[in-house]
């Protein structure tokens, strides 16, 4: 098609696209499709995971990892209220997860506060997903 350019998967990400994959905030609405976001994640996941560790420390993963690579949601460990995804009448629009936690809550409390779900570190340990370097830095015994 004349006039249309297509970015190759694996091309260097702009700072704005990288930030969207790291944080989940696409402030400039650069991603018009989840498929494009997934391709950029797959092509750049090692670099983005490294950048996440540099910025936030070991035992953390970028937002896109939770969206595209996490084996399951994080475990709930406490708190009150009901996540919309846990109700039989959950509408399609409310079936959303971010950082391995439900986004929409069916309660009077608004967003769930920190501490209702296992930490990223605990999740990664439970699934044996820490890198050898993370295990060393976090003093987690190898299994």
KALIN-V655033 format. One record per pair of residues at least 4 apart in sequence whose C-alpha atoms are under 8 Angstrom apart, sorted by the first residue. I is the first residue (numbers start at 1). J is the second residue. Records with the same first field share a line. If there is no record, write none. Layout:
I=J, J
//
This chain:
7=11
9=39, 40, 43
10=40, 43, 44
11=43
13=17, 18, 40
14=18
15=19
16=20, 26, 28, 30
17=21, 26, 30, 31
18=22, 48
19=23, 24, 25, 26
20=24, 25, 26, 27
21=25, 37, 41, 48, 62, 63, 64
22=48, 52, 62, 63, 64
23=62, 63, 64
24=63, 64
26=30, 31
31=36, 37
32=36
33=37
34=38
35=39
36=40
37=41
38=42, 64, 68
39=43
40=44
41=45, 64, 65
44=48
45=49, 65
46=50
47=51
48=52, 62
49=53, 61, 62
50=54
51=55
52=56, 57, 60, 61, 62
53=57, 58, 59, 60, 61
54=58
56=60
58=121, 134, 137, 138
59=120, 121, 124, 130, 134, 138
60=120, 121
61=65, 66, 120
62=66
63=67, 98, 99
64=68, 69
65=69, 70
66=70, 98, 99, 100
67=97, 98, 99, 100
70=100
72=100
73=100, 101
74=100, 101, 117, 118, 119, 120, 123
75=117, 118, 123
76=116, 117, 118
77=115, 116, 117, 118
78=115, 116, 117
79=115, 116
81=105, 106, 107, 108, 109
82=86, 87, 105, 106, 107
83=87, 102, 103, 104, 105, 106, 107
84=90, 94, 95, 102, 104, 105, 106
85=90, 94, 95, 96, 102, 104
86=90
90=94, 95
91=95
94=103, 104
95=102, 103, 104
96=102, 103, 104
97=101, 102, 103
98=102, 103
101=117
103=111
104=111
105=110, 111, 112
112=116
115=119
118=122, 123
119=123
120=124
121=125
122=126
123=127
124=128, 129, 130
125=129, 130
130=134, 135
131=135
132=136
133=137
134=138
135=139, 140, 141, 142
136=140, 141
//
